[in-house]
Amino acid sequence: MTFSIEEIQEFGLRQLTSLELEEAFEAFNGFGSLFGRDWLESPYRGMQSAWLVRWVITLWRDWRTISNLPKSGKLIERWRSGLNEGVGNLGSRLVSCIGG
C-alpha cells in the first residue's frame, strides 16, 4: 500500500463519498504501484481538492480500460514521465499510440 485511506481523505478535503473513497484508494494505490508515489504527488504537492481526487479516479478507470489494448506498452512508457507530461493530452496520445 502506497496511500492510506486517511491520506486520501485529506487530499479530498473529507468531501468524498464512501464509494469515491474506495475507488480513490484503488486508483491512488494502483498508480502508486505502477509508477511510484511521487508520480501522483509531485505535480500537485500540497494541493488538496475533491475534484483532483475524482480526476485520479477517472484516470484510473481510463487506465484500466486502455492498459489491455494492443500496443498499450507504449502508453506505459509515456505515462511514466509523469501526470503532466505523460498523461497531459490523453486523447491524442491514445490515438497515436494505438493507431500507429
N, C-alpha and C positions, 0 to 999 in steps of 0.2 A: 504494500500500500504506500502510495506516494503522498496523497492528500487525505486528511481526516474529514469526517462529517463536520466537525466543529469549524475547521478552516474554511470549508466550502460555505457554511452558513455565514461566516464572517465576510467572505468575498461577496456573497449575495445580500449583504446587509440584513440578514434574517427575514427576507421578503419572499423566500421560495416556498412553494407548497411542498408537502411531503413527497409527492411524486417527482417534482422537479429536483428535489434534493437527492433522491435515489438515482435519477438519471445523471445528475451532475457528478455524483460520486463515481459512477461508472465512467463517465466521459473524462473527468479530470485524471482518474487513475489509469484509464486506458491510454490516453495520450502521454501521461507520465511514464507508463511502462514502455511505450513505443519510442518516445523521443526525449524523455527526461523531464524532471520537474521544471527546470529552468526554461524549457521550450514554451511552457504556458505562462510562466511568471514574468520573464524578462521584458516582454513588450508592454506589460501593464503593471509593473511593480508598484505596489502601494495603492493601486486603484481598486475600489470596491463598487460593484454595481450588479444589481439583479439582472439587468439587461445583458451584461457581459457574460455572466454565468449561463444565461439562457442561450446566448450565441454559441458558447462552447458546447452546450448540449446539442444544438442543431448541427454544428460542425461534426460532432461525433457521429450523429445519425448519418450524415453525408459520407463520412469516412467509412463507416460500416458497409454502406451501400456500394461505394466505388472500390473499396480495397480488394474485392473479389473479382473484379473485372480483368480481362486480359490487359497486359502491359501496366498493371497498377504498380508494379515495382518502380517504374519511373516516377510515379507520384510520390512514393515514399521518399525518394531522394530529394525531390523538390520540397516536400513538406519538412524535411529535416532541417532545412535552412532557417526555419522559424515561421511563426504565425504571419508576420508582416510580409516577409519575402516569399516564403513558400506557398502560403495559402491565399495571399492577397487577392488575386483575381481568379477565383476558383473556377468560374465557368469557362474562361478561355484556356486555363491550364488543363482542365478536364478534356476539352475537345482536342487540344494539341497533343496531349499525352496518349489518349486512347485512339484518336483518329490517325495518328501518324507515326 
